[in-house]
C-alpha cells in the first residue's frame, strides 16, 4: 500500500505519511551525505534523513582533515569551508618538551581545519544535486521488518509526526550513538577502554601558532591528549579527550581541560565562544558492519582512528563505498548480507590494516609514564610534515628506544 512521496495514509491507527524509495540513509553527516550522493547519482531513489534542524550543527568535531585524504576522496578544497591551512604540528610532552615538525622544512600545506557546519552542508548539497531527497528534523525511531524478519525500511518522527519510509536498503550513518545497527541485530557495544570522552571549547583572544596543530600528551589528559586546532584570526578549537575507563567523575574532561587552560599564559585573556562534548570510539571498526538490507558507515561502524580520534575521511570513504555497493545490489535486486559483503571488503581493504595497527599502538602508548613520553619526544628529532605518520614514528622509536615498542615489532 505505497503512496507517492507526498501521499498520506493510515499508520498504526493514526494519520501519517508513508514514503518509499530504493535507499534510505539515516544521518546527514559526511558519511551519510556521501552515501546518498553516490547512490543517487548512479540512479537510485534516495531519501536522506537528519534528526537535527540544521546539517552540520551543533558541532561535535575538532574539524581537522589531511590534504591527502581530500585528494583521495576527490573533494576539491573550497575556501568557503576551510578555516586555516595546516603546515605541520607541535607535540608537547608532559614536562613541556616540544617537538615541532613541518614548518622548518618549508613544507606546504598538509591539511586543513574545516568549518564543519559549512562542509557538511556542502556534502549534503552534492547529494541533493545528485537527486537525493533531504528531510530535516526527521529522526529514526525503529526498523521496519516484514513477517519473515526482513528489513524493509525505517520508522521515523518527522517534524513531530510519525512516518514510515520503505526502502530496499537502509544505510545507517547515525554517528557514535547509532541505534540503527543495534536494532538490526549488530553488536555495536564498546569497552570503556576503547572510548574517549571529550569536551571542546571554541576560544577567541588566545595565542597559538596559526598554521600548526598542537597536541599535549601525558597525565594532563589520561589515556588521550589535549589539542589546539587553529581556526583563523585569533580563534581556535581547544579540546581534550580522556579514556572513559580513567574518568572517575563525569566532569573529568572539563576539569582537566580547564586546568590546562588556567596553567597556560597564552589563554589568559581567552573567551569561550562555544562548548561541545561527546564520545569517540577508539576501536578499529566493528567485526560486522552489514546485515541483510543494512549497511553501517563512519562513526556508526566505529571507523575512527584509535590514535587521533579522526573520522571525517573514514566516514566519507565508507559512505562512498556504501553508496556504490548499494547501487550494484539494486541492479541485482539482492541486498542480502552475502552480496553486501562487497562493502565489507572495500572498506576493510582500504583502512582496516591502518586502524588495527593504530589501535595496537594506542593500547601500548596509554600505558606509558610521563617520563617515558618525555624521553620519546626528546629523541624523535626534527621531521618534515610529510614524514610524520605512525609507521615512521614507530621506526624511529624502534631505533632509539626499542624497549618502548616491545611487542609491536610485527607492525613496523
Beta strands, then each sheet from edge to edge (+ up, - down):
strand 1: 8-11
strand 2: 14-20
strand 3: 23-26
strand 4: 46-49
strand 5: 64-66
strand 6: 82-86
strand 7: 88-92
strand 8: 98-101
strand 9: 111-114
strand 10: 133-135
strand 11: 138-145
strand 12: 151-158
strand 13: 161-166
strand 14: 169-172
strand 15: 195-204
strand 16: 212-217
strand 17: 225-230
strand 18: 235-243
strand 19: 271-281
strand 20: 290-291
strand 21: 294-296
sheet 1: 1+ 2- 13- 12+ 11-
sheet 2: 10+ 4+ 3+ 14+ 21+ 20-
sheet 3: 5+ 9- 6+
sheet 4: 8+ 7- 16- 17+ 18- 15+ 19-
end
